[in-house]
Amino acid sequence: MDRFVWTNGLLEPHEDLKAQQHGIKIYDGEDKTPFEYGTLILTSHRLIWRDHKRSDCVLALPLSQIVFLEETESGLGKSAKIVVHLNPASPNRPPGPVASSQNSYIRLSFKDAGETEFHRRFTEELARRSWEMTQADPAQQQQQTAQAGHTGARRAGIVGIERKLEQKRKETDQTISVAFEDLSNLMEKAKDMVGLSKTIAQKIQDKQGAISEDETVQFKSYLLSLGIPNPVTRETHGSGTNYHMQLAKELSQVLQQPLQECGGMMSLADVYCRVNRARGMELLSPDDLLNACKLLEALNLPIRLREFDSGVVVVQLVSHSEEEVVRETTRLVEESGSLTAEELSRVASFSVMLAKEKLLTTEKKGLLCRDDTVEGLRFYPNLFMTKPVIEA
């Protein structure tokens, strides 16, 4: 915190506004500070923090003091943060909120999200180094020249050391900039990999060429590990209804094929696990998933949210209507003679919970009857409904 200085918050003539984000808390290393809720402003030359309640509380950190950045993900009860590693404080800096600090870094906590986009712009400005292109004030240059002449050769050794340290710092900054460029190139290559995965997925779907069943299963396992290439997030689509609408469309694309493979129906808990596995680090909350599923029918998408009488909530294909569920369940029970929920689950390859709900729904329609014993609940075809009555 001893690198920050007090400022009026106004931009200098040579300074450009790049980004800003509300709801930012500043930590001095791991320690809390009084600067708990404010607006963070990124310019071409400085990082400015303005308190939301006190208009006179404005801090500034020159970008030239920053060595490199780190981004930490949000967790349970923790907001996402950007860790800013700093050079040592200048001895002749203007007054600031802290006289001295033992920490060589600060943490910026993003309570209202937006950290990904801000981190990207922050990184770009550090790589651009606009402050080095700004010409120093002529009067300041004259003053520095006079001071250098006044000290004479007596301080030449110290000046030489300072120059070497400054040159080493610039070389370090240049190395970091090259590293960020390599990271950008890697991200570009990742786009090519995503395109390749889509091509492989399409070939598997169409079964073009000599692809055996074992190879198909192996390729599917690879594609499952790749996940969703561009998941919908609040940073890219904002918050509220628009975010949930775009998320509903993503769910429709991701779940349509798995639903077809597992009998047209999947519990909401299974959907939650499958989707979050595919999204990688961009995890969804249960509330966001439920709100997105509630919009599936309104958006006329090929999957729907359904709640059984018992309270079990599932996602199912539109083509997988209740009549289809009853017809298929009746067929499976008739072929086996009788089935329990566990047995139906093994036969049809879906969860025991869904198997029980399908059996109860079919029983409600009068096509099955139950036998409830100490061995469990077993369902039989209702012969009174499926067989013609033989008159005596």
N, C-alpha and C positions, 0 to 999 in steps of 0.2 A: 504493500500500500504506500510505501514511501516514494514510489515513482509517480504517483498521482499529484497533480497540482490543482489549485483552485482556478476557476475560469468563469467568465460571464456566459459561456455557452454559445457565443456568436462565432460564425465561421470567418476565418481570415480571408483576405482577397484572393490568395492563391489556393484556397482549400475548397474541395468539392464534397458534397454529401453523397454517400454511397449506400447506406442501409441504416435502419433503426428498428428496434424491437422493444416492446413494453414488458413489464414484469420481471426485471432483472435484479438479482441480489448479488452483492460482491462479497467474496471471502478472501481474507488475507492468508494465503496458504490454505490450511485446514481450519483456521480460526474465523469465527463470525465477526462481522463488522456492523456498525450502525446503519450502513447503506443497504437497506433491506428491500426496497421496492422502488424502482425507477426505470427510466427510459435509457436504453443504450444506443448511442449514435456512432456510426462508423463513418469517418471522413477519409479523404485521401492522405491525411497527415496525422490524425489523432483518433483516439477512442474517447468519447465523451459520455459521461453518466449524469443524468439529471433526475433529482429526487421528485417523486410524484406530488408530495405534499408541500415541500419547501422549495419555492422557486429560486431562492438564493443559494441552494446547495447544488453546485455543479462542479464535477471533477473532470479532469482531462488527463489522458495518458498518451504521450507521443508514440507513434508507431515505431519510431527508431529505437525505442527502448525494448521492443519485443524480439525475442529470439525465435521461438516457434510456438505452435498451438497443438493442443490435444483435445479431442472430443470424447466425452464419456456418455454412455447411454443412460436413460432414465431407468429406475428400478422401482420396487415396491416401496411407495411412500417417498421416493427420491426423484427430484426433477433432473433433467439432462443438464450437463455442464460443459463449458469450454474452459480448459486449463490454459492459462497464458503464462509462458515462461519468460522471465525478464532479465535484462542486463543489470549490472549494479547501478544503484542510484547515483546520479550526477551530484557532486558536492556543491555546485553553485546553482542548483535548480531553484525555481520560484517556490514560495510557500505552498504547502499542501496539507492534507488532513492528518498525516502521520509524519513525525520527524524522522523516525527510523524504524526499520522492520528487519527481522531475521529471515523472513521468507523470501525466496527468489522467484515466487510465482503467485498468481492470484487465480481464483476460480469465479467464473460468471455463471450463476444459476439461472436457468430459463424456466420460470414458473408457468408462463403462458405459452410454452412450446416455441417453435420457430427457430430452434438452434441449428438445424441442418442447413437451411438457406443462409443464415447469418454466418455460420462457419465457412461456408463456401466463399461468400463475398469477402470475409475477413482474410482468408488465405490468398485470394486473388490480389488484394491490396498490398499484403506483405510482399508478395512476389513482384508486384509492379514497382514498389519503392519510389513512389512519387515525391516523397519529401527530399530525396537526394537531387531531384531535378530542379528544385526551387533555388533560385539564386539568393545568396545571403545579402543582407542589407549592406549598402556601401559604407555607411557610418560604422557598422559593427565590424566590417572587415578592416577599416582603418584603425579602430580601437585595438583589435587583436594584433595587428602589425606593430603598433606602438608598444604594446605590452611585451611582445616577443623581443623587440629591440632593447627595451629597458632591462630585461632580465639578463641579456647577454649570454656569453658562452658558459657562464656558471651553471645554467640549467639545461645546457645542451644535452647532457646525458639523460635527464629525466624526460625531456621532450622526445628524444629518440626512442625511449622505452614506450612512451605513450603512443607514438606513431606506429610502432610495431604491434602493440596491442590492438590499435584501431584497425590496422591492416589485417590482422588475424581474425578479428570480428567480422570484417567484410567478407573474407574468404569463407568463414563459417556460414554466414547468411547466404552467400552464393551457392554453397553446397546444399543448403536446405531448399533453396529455390529450385535447383536442379532435381532434387528428390521429389518435390511437389509436381514438377513437370512429368517425371516418370510415373507418378501416381495417376496423373491425368491420362497419360498414354495407356496405362493399364486399364483404366475405366473404359476407354475407347475400345480396347480389345475385348472387354467383357461384353460389349454390345454385339460384337461379332459372334461370340460364343452363344449368346442368347438366340441370335438368328439361326445358328447351326442347330441348336437344340430344337427349335421350332420345325426345322426341316426334317430332322430325325423323327420327331413326333408325328409329322404328317405322313412320312413313309411307313411308320408302324401302323398308323390308322388305316392307310390304304393297302398295306401289305404288298408294296411294290417290290419286285426283285425276289431273290431267293432268301427270304428271312424265315428261319425256323421258329417254332413256338418257343424254344428255349432262349433263342436270341431276342425274341420279342419281349419275354419276361425280363431279361437282363437289361435291355434298353429302357424299359419302363421304370426299372429301379433307378437307373441313372437319371432319367428325367425327373423322377420324384425328388431326388436329392437336389436338383437344380432349383426347384421351387418357382415362385412367381417372379418374373424378371423385373417388372415395374409395379410394385404394389401401390394401391391407393393409400395416401397418407393425408393427414390434416395439413401438412406443410405444402403439399401440391394441390389440394382441392379445398382448402379452407375447412371451416367447421359448419355444423348444422345440417340442414336438409340436403344440400348439394353433396356434401361429403358422404352421407349415407346412401344417396342415390347412386353415386359412382361406385361405392363399395358393394351395393347390391348387384350391380352389373358384373363386377369382378367375381363375386360369389357364384353368379350364374355360369360364368365361363369356367371357373375352377371345378365346380361340383357336378356339372352335367354328366361328364363321362363316368366319374366314380359312382354316381347314383344309378346309372344304367348297369354298372357292373355288380352292384349290391342289391339288386331287386327293386330299384326305383324309390327307395326310402332310406333315410339316415337320421339318427337321433341328433338333436341339436348339440349335445355334448361331443359326439363324434365329429360333427361339422366343425366345432370350435377347435378341436385338436388337429384335424387335418388341415384346416386353413392356416392356422398359426404355424404349423410345421412348414407349409409351403412359403409363407411370408418371411421366414428367417428371423431377422432382428426387428422387423416392423410388426410387432405383435398387436393383435386386436384385443380390446377389452370385451367382456361378455355383453355389456350394455350396447356397445357399438355394433356387435354382431347381431344382437336381437333387433335393434332398430333398423338395420339394413335388411334383415329378413322380412320385417313387417312391410317393407316397400316392394317386395318381389312381385306381388300380385298387382299392385297399382301400376308398376312399370311394364306389365304384360310380359314378364320373363318366363322362360320355360320351366322354372321351378317355383314351388310354393312353400309357405310355412303352414303347418297344420298342428292342431292340438287335439289329442284324444280326450275322451270323457274322463279318463283317469288322471289327466293333467300332463301326460307325457307329450313333449313338443318335438316335432320332427320336421325335416325338410324333405319334400318329395317332388318328383317330376309331375308336371301337369298331366301328362299322358297316363300317369299312375293313379287313376281315379279310385274312389272307394269301391265301385263296381268291379274294377279290375282286381283290387286287393281281395275282395270276397270270392271272386271266380277262381283266382289262382290258389288261394288258401284251401278252398273246397276241393279243388283238384288234387292237391298234394295230400290232404287228409284221406281222400277216397282211395288214392293209389296205395297208401301205406296201411289203410284199415283204421288206424288211430294214431294220434301224435300228441306228445307233450310239447310245451314251448321249447324245451331244450332239444328235442328231436327235430322239430321244425327248423330251429336255428341251424343245426348241422346240415339238414337237407338243402335249405335255401341259401345258406351262407350269409346270414345277417344276425344281428345281436339277439340274445334271448329276450330282452325287453321288447324289441319290435315284434318278435315272433309271438309273444303273448298278446300284444295289442292287436295283431292281425287275427289271431284266433278268437279273441273276445269280440272283435267287430263282426266277424263271420257268424259267431254264435248269436249276436244281437239281431242279425238278419234272418235267423231261424234255420240256417243251413248246417249248423253243427250243434251237437249236444255234449254235455260234459259228464265226466265221471270223477267225482271228487273223493279220493280215498286217502289213506295214510301214506300211500306211495306217491301222492301228488295229484295234480290236476291233469286229466287226459281228455282229449276231445275226439269224438266219433262223428261220422256223417249222420245227419238227422234223416233217417229212413222215411219218416212220415212226410217229409218235404221233398225227398228226392226219388222215392219209389211209389208207383201207383198202388192205391189201396185195393186189396183183393176182397171182393164181396163173398160172404159165406153162402 
